[in-house]
Amino acid sequence: MAEVLVYVDHVDGAVRKPTLELLTLARRIGDPVAVHLGPGADEAAKTLGEYGAVKVLAAEAGEFADYLVVPKVDALQAAYDVVSPSAVLVPSSAEGKEIAARLAVRIGSGIITDAVDLEEGDEGPVATQSVFAAAFTTKSRVSKGTPVVTVKPNSTSPEAAPAAGAVEQLQVSFGEAATGTRIVSRTPRESTGRPELTEAAIVVSGGRGVNGAENFHIIEELADSLGAAVGASRAAVDAGWYPHSNQVGQTGKTVSPQLYVATGISGAIQHRAGMQTSKTIVAINKDAEAPIFDLVDYGIVGDLFEVVPKLTEEVKTRKG
Ligand SMILES: Cc1cc2nc3c(=O)[nH]c(=O)nc-3n(C[C@H](O)[C@H](O)[C@H](O)COP(=O)(O)OP(=O)(O)OC[C@H]3O[C@@H](n4cnc5c(N)ncnc54)[C@H](O)[C@@H]3O)c2cc1C
């Protein structure tokens, strides 16, 4: 079977969920070969093998941490030259899309970004994209070169399928451009202790109805009682009540948790684009006509300032 390169997103060898989703999709079109750059390859290989990587091409060099994307593109291209894959899959993060685009230009291939599904077609892999705020679904195929596809988080559920996952060293020689942009400082974001938004099993989001940054603590308290991540509508983010990194929707993040709780959010199409594939959707809104209610499994018509604290108390009581 043809080999498919999968670019690994990880933190010191802890593989992030979107990569497990890529491995799951890659198995539909070939044998996944993971490309792991930076520290922790042996640790990562256990997880990568569990999710179907037949091998793990690993490279470690100071350049990966010290310079912006080009060293990683050099390494991915080295893997491409070694493997001659039938496709290259990369997570659809901002960095992933830049790496993928640069690789596609170098190898003279077509690229599809922000795919939400991938399947084998008669003439190669066919990618699904959700466009115009999810109003349309398109299917596309790369018609020139080796398909390079970036895939959005939560496009599929990761499924284990154990494979060898043996680590092989990848020889990388960096080009002149690799050291063109040096990272001069790094400041870690203060941890909230909550799960990452795109990876959380439960997300509680607040919108304009929360009516001020000072009120967002009630959303956070419900989230904490459920072990959830906190999301926000663009209206709440634009008003400066919550950081943009927490925005859910077309111009924010796409989430697909087991449970999505929308509080004080009307359900505009651009918000729905980022959460409508959630498994169970609950909305709390004082307007019974709010469009969000068209989408929900459970709806509560009421004032969130009354409902949310009661809900938090109830969750805490039931958890004992
Ligand atoms: C190109 C483009 C991209 C966009 N991208 C995004 C995006 O990524 N994400 C996004 O969210 N939006 C996005 N938007 C904006 C989107 O169109 C809406 O304006 C936005 O989602 C509205 O946010 P909201 O639901 O919080 O506010 P509103 O639409 O104002 O709704 C507030 C809701 O809160 C309810 N409410 C008020 N007070 C209470 C209370 N006390 N208790 C209970 N309910 C209450 C109201 O009944 C109302 O339904 C985008 C728009 C454009 C044009």
The ligand as a MOL file (V3000), in Angstrom:
LIG
                    3D

  0  0  0     0  0            999 V3000
M  V30 BEGIN CTAB
M  V30 COUNTS 53 58 0 0 0
M  V30 BEGIN ATOM
M  V30 1 C -17.2020 37.2620 8.2950 0
M  V30 2 C -17.8060 37.0360 9.6640 0
M  V30 3 C -17.2020 36.1070 10.4960 0
M  V30 4 C -17.7370 35.8660 11.7640 0
M  V30 5 N -17.1500 34.9200 12.5620 0
M  V30 6 C -17.7290 34.6250 13.7570 0
M  V30 7 C -17.1970 33.6180 14.5950 0
M  V30 8 O -16.1530 33.0180 14.3090 0
M  V30 9 N -17.8260 33.3500 15.7420 0
M  V30 10 C -18.9680 33.9890 16.1420 0
M  V30 11 O -19.4940 33.6860 17.2110 0
M  V30 12 N -19.4850 34.9660 15.3820 0
M  V30 13 C -18.8780 35.3050 14.2110 0
M  V30 14 N -19.4010 36.3230 13.4690 0
M  V30 15 C -20.4360 37.1850 14.0650 0
M  V30 16 C -21.8490 36.6230 14.0060 0
M  V30 17 O -22.4520 37.0240 12.8050 0
M  V30 18 C -22.6920 37.1630 15.1850 0
M  V30 19 O -22.6710 38.5730 15.1470 0
M  V30 20 C -22.1960 36.7140 16.5460 0
M  V30 21 O -22.0210 35.3090 16.5680 0
M  V30 22 C -23.2270 37.1090 17.5990 0
M  V30 23 O -22.7500 36.7630 18.8680 0
M  V30 24 P -23.7850 36.4820 20.0310 0
M  V30 25 O -24.6760 35.3570 19.6750 0
M  V30 26 O -22.9960 36.3960 21.2930 0
M  V30 27 O -24.5830 37.8690 20.1110 0
M  V30 28 P -26.0710 38.2050 19.7070 0
M  V30 29 O -26.3920 37.7850 18.3460 0
M  V30 30 O -26.2710 39.6460 20.0820 0
M  V30 31 O -26.9390 37.2890 20.6740 0
M  V30 32 C -26.9560 37.4400 22.0670 0
M  V30 33 C -28.0000 36.4660 22.5760 0
M  V30 34 O -27.9900 36.5110 23.9980 0
M  V30 35 C -29.3290 36.4000 24.4470 0
M  V30 36 N -29.3630 36.9960 25.7780 0
M  V30 37 C -29.1940 38.3020 26.1260 0
M  V30 38 N -29.2480 38.4410 27.4680 0
M  V30 39 C -29.4720 37.1920 27.9670 0
M  V30 40 C -29.6470 36.6930 29.2920 0
M  V30 41 N -29.5610 37.4910 30.3690 0
M  V30 42 N -29.8820 35.3720 29.4410 0
M  V30 43 C -29.9590 34.5230 28.3750 0
M  V30 44 N -29.8090 34.9750 27.1010 0
M  V30 45 C -29.5700 36.2820 26.9030 0
M  V30 46 C -30.1470 37.1520 23.4250 0
M  V30 47 O -31.5130 36.6980 23.4430 0
M  V30 48 C -29.4140 36.8090 22.1320 0
M  V30 49 O -29.9770 35.6550 21.5180 0
M  V30 50 C -18.8790 36.5880 12.1990 0
M  V30 51 C -19.4630 37.5200 11.3520 0
M  V30 52 C -18.9410 37.7480 10.1050 0
M  V30 53 C -19.6050 38.7430 9.1970 0
M  V30 END ATOM
M  V30 BEGIN BOND
M  V30 1 1 1 2
M  V30 2 1 2 3
M  V30 3 2 2 52
M  V30 4 2 3 4
M  V30 5 1 4 5
M  V30 6 1 4 50
M  V30 7 2 5 6
M  V30 8 1 6 7
M  V30 9 1 6 13
M  V30 10 2 7 8
M  V30 11 1 7 9
M  V30 12 1 9 10
M  V30 13 2 10 11
M  V30 14 1 10 12
M  V30 15 2 12 13
M  V30 16 1 13 14
M  V30 17 1 14 15
M  V30 18 1 14 50
M  V30 19 1 15 16
M  V30 20 1 16 17
M  V30 21 1 16 18
M  V30 22 1 18 19
M  V30 23 1 18 20
M  V30 24 1 20 21
M  V30 25 1 20 22
M  V30 26 1 22 23
M  V30 27 1 23 24
M  V30 28 2 24 25
M  V30 29 1 24 26
M  V30 30 1 24 27
M  V30 31 1 27 28
M  V30 32 2 28 29
M  V30 33 1 28 30
M  V30 34 1 28 31
M  V30 35 1 31 32
M  V30 36 1 32 33
M  V30 37 1 33 34
M  V30 38 1 33 48
M  V30 39 1 34 35
M  V30 40 1 35 36
M  V30 41 1 35 46
M  V30 42 1 36 37
M  V30 43 1 36 45
M  V30 44 2 37 38
M  V30 45 1 38 39
M  V30 46 1 39 40
M  V30 47 2 39 45
M  V30 48 1 40 41
M  V30 49 2 40 42
M  V30 50 1 42 43
M  V30 51 2 43 44
M  V30 52 1 44 45
M  V30 53 1 46 47
M  V30 54 1 46 48
M  V30 55 1 48 49
M  V30 56 2 50 51
M  V30 57 1 51 52
M  V30 58 1 52 53
M  V30 END BOND
M  V30 END CTAB
M  END
